[in-house]
């Protein structure tokens, strides 16, 4: 992915062409809560999105499609990182 991925106050996600400084796509009104983290999963050409609704979602941004949702209903999620050397997605959270 040769782009910036940003989010705004309306829970919309934008993909920006870095060179042209234009938007490639916009995913709007598909997320129901504030976005706390977006991590690129370059190996599989997807992104992981952490939300304040205590969920982690895997998205194919080019097709505007959510592929997987993991709920952390017993606690919460506050950070996500992808280790490219081991192809592992790590999360950190908290309990209620």
C-alpha positions in Angstrom: 0.0 0.0 0.0 1.5 3.3 -1.0 -1.0 5.5 0.8 -1.9 7.2 4.1 -4.8 5.9 6.0 -6.7 8.4 8.1 -9.9 8.6 10.1 -12.1 11.5 11.1 -14.6 12.5 13.8 -17.5 10.9 11.9 -15.8 7.4 12.0 -15.0 7.5 8.3 -11.8 6.0 6.9 -9.9 7.6 4.0 -7.1 6.2 1.8 -4.9 8.9 0.4 -2.6 8.7 -2.6 0.7 10.0 -1.1 2.1 11.4 -4.4 -1.1 13.0 -5.8 -2.5 14.1 -2.4 -6.0 12.9 -3.3 -8.3 10.3 -1.8 -8.4 6.8 -3.3 -11.4 5.7 -1.3 -13.6 6.6 1.6 -15.4 4.1 4.0 -18.2 6.0 5.6 -20.7 5.1 8.3 -19.6 1.5 8.4 -17.9 1.8 11.9 -20.2 2.5 14.8 -17.7 3.9 17.3 -14.5 5.9 17.5 -11.4 4.5 15.9 -8.4 4.2 18.3 -5.9 2.6 16.0 -5.3 1.6 12.4 -2.5 -0.8 11.5 -1.5 -1.8 8.0 -1.1 -5.6 7.4 1.0 -5.2 4.3 1.7 -8.9 3.9 -2.0 -9.6 3.3 -2.9 -6.2 1.9 -5.4 -5.5 4.7 -5.7 -3.2 7.7 -6.6 -3.9 11.3 -8.9 -1.3 13.0 -9.4 -1.0 16.7 -12.5 0.8 17.9 -13.9 2.0 21.3 -16.8 -0.5 20.9 -14.2 -3.1 22.2 -13.6 -4.7 18.8 -10.8 -5.3 16.4 -11.8 -5.5 12.7 -9.9 -6.7 9.7 -10.7 -4.8 6.5 -10.1 -5.0 2.8 -10.1 -1.2 2.2 -10.0 -1.5 -1.6 -13.3 -3.4 -1.6 -14.8 -1.5 1.5 -15.4 -4.8 3.1 -15.0 -6.0 6.7 -13.5 -9.5 6.7 -13.4 -10.3 10.4 -14.5 -8.8 13.7 -13.1 -9.9 17.1 -15.0 -8.7 20.1 -13.2 -7.9 23.4 -16.4 -7.7 25.4 -14.8 -8.6 28.7 -12.4 -5.7 28.5 -11.2 -3.3 26.0 -8.5 -2.7 23.4 -6.1 0.2 23.4 -3.3 -0.7 21.0 -2.5 -2.8 18.0 0.8 -3.7 16.4 1.8 -5.9 13.5 5.1 -7.7 13.5 6.1 -8.3 9.9 9.1 -10.6 10.7 6.8 -13.2 12.3 3.5 -12.2 10.6 1.8 -11.7 13.9 -0.9 -9.2 15.0 -0.5 -8.3 18.6 -3.0 -6.4 20.8 -2.9 -4.8 24.2 -6.0 -4.2 26.3 -7.5 -4.0 29.7 -10.2 -5.7 31.8 -13.2 -4.0 33.2 
